[in-house]
């Protein structure tokens, strides 16, 4: 796919993944337009800091925009006419979906529907959108493969992400435009999200505070470093699925490290990186949590010749170094 001279829209560009993706595309020479609603799910100051550090130096605008407002979305597309769209904006977090379900309906369903319609109306060449490993629910079969059943979500967040896949497939089928969903697995790294365990654990451990650890620390997560995520996103953006024999030009891919780690082992690695000992407060498993996430990345590797592989200790060292600088 040749996209030279064409503009690329990145939604959620003040978010963790979005800021890095927008920066990478700008470094590659593309004209990038970012947007974000700068909501207060976590401190908007961190989002503004990302924009200042990663986007502003590269000349990437990050427009304040509410994607659940169809008129704003239409105006955005009419003004900037993106050829490609990387849709990363969403209400994130599993547990928060138990407290504020309306935020997930508005952002993840209404907002996504507006994006699909705008992509259709403006003949976008490829829509790449964020799904989540949470769509696999409490799947006992590991590693998780894209062909596994995903119709038993254990949180509303997971249900909205599965809904996104179904909505995108229907638009792709009806209107023949390529769409690709990415099932992200526990992304971490510098400029990350404060609601994620690695970030909050680091904050608390450096302050000598107790860290809450659920299910005896036996939960396993496929921690995936941000640079690997960005590499996968960019490669897939420029290689949409080609429809054959009347099939919809739609696909979903796992993008994870293929090396699940027990949370207790993760904490030990974090202790080593930070040089402090964790004080652990063991708590029962939380509603919406799943026992393990584990990505089968064979399809990703076959399609773009790449799969994440950054070792956890290496990634946490980079995060720890960034955090000490940012926090001070």
C-alpha positions in Angstrom: 0.0 0.0 0.0 1.4 3.4 -1.0 0.4 6.1 1.3 3.1 8.8 0.5 1.7 12.3 0.9 -1.5 11.0 2.5 -2.7 12.0 6.0 -3.1 9.5 8.8 -5.6 10.1 11.7 -4.6 8.6 15.1 -7.4 8.8 17.6 -6.5 8.7 21.3 -3.2 10.3 20.3 -2.7 11.7 23.9 -3.0 8.1 25.2 -0.2 5.7 25.9 -0.2 3.7 22.7 -1.6 6.5 20.6 1.1 9.0 21.4 3.9 6.5 20.5 2.1 5.4 17.3 1.6 9.0 16.1 5.2 9.9 16.9 6.5 6.9 15.0 4.4 7.6 11.9 5.5 11.3 12.0 9.1 10.1 12.2 8.5 8.0 9.0 7.5 11.2 7.2 3.7 10.9 7.2 1.3 13.7 7.8 -0.3 12.8 11.1 -3.4 14.3 12.8 -4.1 13.3 16.3 -7.2 13.7 18.5 -8.2 12.9 22.0 -11.0 13.9 24.5 -8.5 14.3 27.4 -10.9 12.7 29.8 -10.1 12.3 33.5 -10.1 8.5 33.8 -6.5 9.2 34.9 -4.8 12.6 35.3 -5.2 14.6 32.0 -1.8 16.2 32.9 0.0 13.0 31.9 -1.8 13.1 28.6 -0.8 16.7 28.1 2.8 15.8 29.0 2.8 13.0 26.4 1.6 15.5 23.8 4.4 18.0 24.8 7.1 15.3 24.8 6.2 13.0 21.9 3.9 14.9 19.5 4.6 18.7 19.7 8.3 18.3 18.8 7.3 16.4 15.7 4.6 18.9 14.6 1.7 16.5 15.3 -1.5 18.3 16.4 -3.7 16.6 19.0 -7.1 18.1 18.6 -9.6 18.1 21.5 -12.5 16.0 20.2 -15.3 13.9 21.5 -15.8 10.9 19.2 -19.2 10.1 20.6 -20.4 13.4 19.0 -21.1 12.5 15.4 -21.0 16.1 14.2 -17.5 16.6 15.6 -16.3 13.4 13.9 -17.8 14.4 10.5 -16.1 17.8 10.8 -12.8 16.2 11.6 -12.9 13.9 8.5 -14.2 16.6 6.2 -11.4 19.0 7.2 -8.5 16.6 7.2 -9.6 13.8 4.9 -7.4 11.0 6.3 -6.5 8.2 4.0 -5.7 5.8 6.9 -7.1 5.7 10.4 -5.6 4.2 13.5 -8.4 4.2 16.0 -7.0 3.8 19.5 -9.4 6.0 21.5 -11.4 4.1 24.0 -12.6 4.1 27.6 -10.0 1.7 29.0 -9.9 -0.4 32.2 -11.7 -3.6 33.2 -12.6 -2.7 36.8 -13.7 0.8 36.0 -16.3 -0.7 33.7 -18.1 -2.0 36.8 -18.3 1.5 38.2 -19.1 3.6 35.2 -20.6 1.5 32.4 -22.1 4.5 30.6 -18.6 5.8 29.8 -17.9 2.5 27.9 -21.1 2.6 26.0 -20.5 6.2 24.8 -16.8 5.9 24.0 -16.4 2.3 22.9 -19.8 1.7 21.1 -21.2 5.1 20.1 -17.8 6.6 19.4 -16.7 3.6 17.4 -19.9 3.5 15.4 -19.3 7.2 14.5 -15.8 6.3 13.4 -17.0 3.4 11.2 -19.6 5.6 9.5 -17.0 8.4 8.9 -14.6 5.9 7.4 -17.3 4.7 5.1 -18.5 8.1 4.0 -15.0 9.4 3.4 -13.7 6.2 1.7 -10.8 5.6 4.1 -8.3 3.1 2.6 -7.7 1.1 5.9 -9.1 1.3 9.4 -6.9 -0.2 12.1 -8.5 -0.3 15.5 -7.8 -1.4 19.0 -9.4 -4.5 20.4 -8.2 -6.3 23.5 -7.0 -9.6 24.9 -9.9 -9.3 27.3 -12.3 -10.6 24.5 -11.0 -14.1 25.3 -12.7 -14.0 28.8 -11.7 -16.8 31.1 -10.6 -19.0 28.2 -8.9 -22.1 29.7 -7.1 -23.0 26.4 -3.7 -21.3 26.1 -2.2 -19.7 24.2 -5.1 -17.7 23.0 -5.6 -18.0 19.2 -7.6 -15.6 17.0 -9.8 -18.7 16.0 -10.8 -19.3 19.7 -14.4 -18.5 20.8 -14.8 -15.0 22.2 -18.5 -14.9 23.0 -18.3 -15.1 26.8 -16.8 -11.7 28.0 -16.4 -11.4 31.8 -16.5 -7.6 31.9 -18.4 -4.9 30.1 -15.1 -3.5 28.8 -14.4 -6.9 27.1 -18.0 -6.9 25.7 -17.5 -3.5 24.1 -14.2 -4.6 22.5 -15.8 -7.8 21.1 -18.7 -5.6 19.8 -16.1 -3.4 18.0 -14.8 -6.4 16.2 -18.4 -7.4 15.1 -19.3 -3.9 14.1 -16.1 -3.5 12.0 -16.6 -6.8 10.3 -20.1 -5.8 9.3 -19.0 -2.5 7.8 -16.1 -4.2 6.1 -18.4 -6.8 4.6 -21.1 -4.4 3.5 -18.9 -1.6 2.2 -15.8 -3.5 1.3 -13.3 -1.3 3.1 -10.4 -3.0 4.9 -10.5 -3.0 8.7 -8.0 -4.7 11.1 -8.5 -5.2 14.8 -5.6 -5.7 17.2 -6.0 -7.7 20.4 -3.5 -6.0 22.6 -2.0 -7.9 25.6 -1.0 -5.9 28.7 1.0 -3.1 27.2 3.7 -1.4 29.4 6.6 1.0 29.1 7.6 4.7 29.5 4.7 7.2 29.4 2.3 4.3 30.4 -1.1 4.4 32.1 -1.2 5.0 35.9 -4.1 2.6 36.3 -2.0 -0.4 35.2 -0.3 -2.6 37.8 3.3 -2.0 36.7 2.8 1.8 37.0 0.9 1.8 40.3 3.2 -0.8 41.8 6.2 1.3 41.0 4.6 4.4 42.5 3.8 2.6 45.8 7.0 0.6 46.0 9.2 3.7 45.7 7.1 5.3 48.5 7.3 2.2 50.7 3.5 1.6 50.5 1.7 -1.7 50.3 0.7 -3.0 46.9 -2.5 -4.9 46.4 -1.9 -8.3 44.8 -5.0 -10.3 43.7 -5.5 -14.0 43.6 -2.4 -14.8 45.6 -0.2 -13.3 42.8 -0.9 -16.4 40.6 -2.6 -14.5 37.8 -0.5 -14.6 34.6 -0.2 -11.7 32.1 1.5 -11.5 28.7 3.3 -8.2 29.3 4.1 -6.5 26.0 6.5 -3.7 25.6 5.3 -0.5 24.0 8.0 -0.5 21.2 6.9 -3.9 20.1 3.2 -2.8 20.0 4.1 0.2 17.9 6.1 -1.9 15.5 3.2 -4.3 15.0 0.7 -1.5 14.6 2.7 0.3 11.9 3.4 -2.9 10.0 -0.2 -3.9 10.0 -1.4 -0.4 9.1 0.4 -0.7 5.7 -0.7 -4.2 5.0 -4.5 -4.5 5.2 -6.2 -7.8 4.6 -7.0 -8.5 0.9 -10.5 -10.0 0.5 -10.7 -13.2 -1.4 -13.6 -15.2 -2.7 -16.1 -12.6 -1.5 -14.8 -12.6 2.1 -14.8 -9.3 4.0 -11.4 -7.5 4.0 -11.4 -7.7 7.8 -9.0 -9.5 10.2 -8.0 -9.5 13.9 -4.6 -10.2 15.2 -3.1 -10.9 18.6 -0.2 -8.6 19.5 1.4 -9.9 22.7 4.8 -11.1 23.9 3.9 -14.8 23.9 5.6 -15.2 27.3 3.0 -14.9 30.2 4.5 -14.1 33.6 3.0 -14.8 37.0 2.3 -11.5 38.9 4.5 -12.6 41.8 7.4 -13.2 39.3 6.7 -9.8 37.8 6.9 -8.1 41.2 10.3 -9.8 41.9 11.5 -8.4 38.5 10.3 -5.0 39.4 12.0 -5.2 42.8 15.3 -6.0 41.1 14.9 -3.1 38.6 13.9 -0.6 41.2 16.2 -1.8 44.0 13.4 -1.9 46.6 11.4 -4.6 48.3 7.7 -4.8 47.7 5.3 -4.8 50.6 2.4 -7.0 49.5 -1.2 -6.9 50.5 -2.8 -10.1 49.2 -6.4 -9.8 48.1 -9.0 -12.1 46.5 -9.5 -12.2 42.7 -11.5 -9.2 41.5 -14.7 -9.3 39.4 -13.9 -9.0 35.7 -10.3 -10.4 36.1 -9.2 -13.5 34.2 -6.7 -16.1 35.3 -4.3 -15.7 32.4 -3.6 -13.9 29.2 -1.3 -15.6 26.7 -1.0 -14.6 23.0 -0.5 -17.0 20.1 1.3 -14.6 17.7 1.7 -17.0 14.7 -0.9 -15.2 12.6 0.8 -11.8 13.2 4.2 -13.2 12.4 2.9 -14.8 9.2 1.2 -11.6 8.0 3.9 -9.0 8.8 7.1 -11.0 9.7 7.2 -9.7 13.2 6.0 -10.6 16.8 6.8 -8.9 20.1 9.8 -10.4 22.1 11.2 -7.7 24.4 12.2 -9.4 27.7 10.3 -8.2 30.7 13.3 -7.2 32.7 14.6 -5.1 29.8 11.3 -3.4 29.4 10.8 -2.7 33.1 14.3 -1.2 33.3 13.4 1.3 30.6 10.1 2.1 32.4 11.8 2.5 35.8 14.4 4.9 34.3 11.6 7.0 32.7 9.5 6.9 35.8 12.2 8.3 38.1 12.8 11.1 35.7 9.1 11.9 35.1 8.1 11.7 38.8 10.9 14.1 39.8 
